[in-house]
């Protein structure tokens, strides 16, 4: 072992021990190791090399896949954290940890393992370098209650070669190795995200794509990648990164991974989230694409485009959902204020809805009957001083009713997006009327309108995804790069054009409402 390996060996011996009938998730152990490397300013080895090192330290260690189908994960069988290790303080609930480390004969074995999936040591964002192990568990506990940490990575589909010959230089065993390595890589990403260790995602990307393999240095020698090279040489990784079936499979896996991560970080878009956690998620989203493109230097452009498209959709979704959540909390205060609600009702009753409908119908072709019903329902819901959650149910009902005729039809996605355009245009006309009348409650209406537009966007996004049989991330991924025909795997130029129009019009309506407001001040 090298001197660096000897330090890691000592760390392993200080913190872990063998015991009969216990288990520890493989990715949890790697997560602990990454944190150790960050604190000691060491360059981490990849998961495969780390696994080899563990087996050399704890002889006879076995690996088992535990959990029910769709929720299983590889575990080291016969290994546990030492009772005096500071790593124990990083577990959110030591009682659950104790249950997990009891013999397998316990009836609740699988249940406790599933409940604890991913609930390992963690770091609050911004704390990685500033704090030691003992200082961070409180913050992780503080924020993890807002996450859905029970989710684990769903099973990936088998890679379909689509009848295409394998590229020269790779064999079927290389394709299988890529699938296994990629699965392990994605599981590691889920673990660090559940524990809010956002900056470690960049490390994992660099490790998987062999970032420094062609640029060895004293701090990052080639031997770091030895084990991964044995399982899948980088030359084969590069060839497979241009192979269309692998590109499609990777895209599908990323869509599943990122959709799961969105549901972990923001399980309910309307539920209050601490501003510090929201900001941490937004900062992470801002860094995603640059981290990924940097980590994939010397990887073929075809794979980079596929990976960046999915990451961009993930980042955009995190930004939109955190913005939606922020709007929801601001609007909650308005909807709970009786005086403001009464003023809004008074101002709304002065709006000339007949004139609004006359102008809007030329663009939207909205049925008078539908518009009148929505107007009446809106006023009634406002008068009842319903909660934000009750408003959400009403908005969901509006979407269901309007799109009911298109259910099961190939035209459903297009109809859904057209409805969103009509909703945005019509609501902008109502805001315009309120603005021109210098309505006292204009600010409240403007806030509510922004929230309802964003929530409608959220609902439509999910309905379209459901109709297409894909994840919302996959739907957004189709438009991650509007400037070019990004994805030969899934062309949809007509839909892209509709999406462009939607983005432009949403921005235009927002600007207009602000301009109208300030022109009257």
HELIX and SHEET records of a PDB file:
HELIX    1   1 UNK A    3  UNK A   15  1                                  13    
HELIX    2   2 UNK A   26  UNK A   40  1                                  15    
HELIX    3   3 UNK A   47  UNK A   57  1                                  11    
HELIX    4   4 UNK A   86  UNK A   90  5                                   5    
HELIX    5   5 UNK A   94  UNK A  100  1                                   7    
HELIX    6   6 UNK A  109  UNK A  116  1                                   8    
HELIX    7   7 UNK A  133  UNK A  144  1                                  12    
HELIX    8   8 UNK A  172  UNK A  194  1                                  23    
HELIX    9   9 UNK A  200  UNK A  208  1                                   9    
HELIX   10  10 UNK A  222  UNK A  225  5                                   4    
HELIX   11  11 UNK A  226  UNK A  231  1                                   6    
HELIX   12  12 UNK A  234  UNK A  240  1                                   7    
HELIX   13  13 UNK A  244  UNK A  265  1                                  22    
HELIX   14  14 UNK A  275  UNK A  295  1                                  21    
HELIX   15  15 UNK A  301  UNK A  335  1                                  35    
HELIX   16  16 UNK A  338  UNK A  348  1                                  11    
HELIX   17  17 UNK A  353  UNK A  364  1                                  12    
HELIX   18  18 UNK A  368  UNK A  383  1                                  16    
HELIX   19  19 UNK A  388  UNK A  403  1                                  16    
HELIX   20  20 UNK A  404  UNK A  406  5                                   3    
HELIX   21  21 UNK A  412  UNK A  436  1                                  25    
HELIX   22  22 UNK A  442  UNK A  468  1                                  27    
HELIX   23  23 UNK A  472  UNK A  477  1                                   6    
HELIX   24  24 UNK A  493  UNK A  519  1                                  27    
SHEET    1   A 3 UNK A  16  UNK A  25  0                                        
SHEET    2   A 3 UNK A  73  UNK A  81 -1                                        
SHEET    3   A 3 UNK A  62  UNK A  66 -1                                        
END                                                                             
